[in-house]
Amino acid sequence: MRIGLLGGSFNPAHAGHLHVARQAMVHCRLDQLWLMVSPGNPLKPALGMAPFAARLASAQKIADGRRIIATAIEQKLGTIYTADTMAALKKRFPRTKFIWLMGADNLAQLPKWGRWWQIVQAMPMLILPRPSQTRQALAGQAVKRLAHHRLPARSGLCLATTKAPAWILLPVKENSTSATALRARLARPSF
């Protein structure tokens, strides 16, 4: 089985998440894509973060429940850091071929993540373009260290079976939907 893992706060989940999930499923011929709702992100402030149950519910709302699945597996595993989540999933599902999906905005911040080098060595990665952030990410420290592990976009079909570190930039039009903008719009009073 080939499973894509898209971790995030999903504060809230939105059409942009669904767009990249669908594109990743086609490009990498995934059997499933898991929307892994993070119980807490050590790099994000708790202020303005919706309760976990509300964020999970928003992810479930956009998931189809068959191939795109919203999951609380990080909460169930008790992991905080991505490196620990990846290790636990690989141990629990030893026959599964995982791909880690990461937005270009997070790729730019990757060197700030706990044990980031273990992350890139654990699973091949599919990098998702983000409006106004993809170029910056491709010029960043992580990409400089990973440049020789980049595969051509046409390699998506074999990414799940490629030994990490390996990564591809998903060749898809950027989706401008933003959870930050959605929260700001919802916070404005309507008359």
Secondary structure, DSSP 8 states (H G I E B T S, - for coil): -EEEEEEE--TT--HHHHHHHHHHHHHTT-SEEEEEE-S--TTS-STT---HHHHHHHHHHH--SSSEEEE-HHHHHT--SHHHHHHHHHHH-TT-EEEEEEEHHHHHHGGGSTTHHHHHHHS-EEEE--TTTHHHHHTSHHHHHHGGGB--GGGGGGGGGS-SS-EEE--S------HHHHHHHHHS---
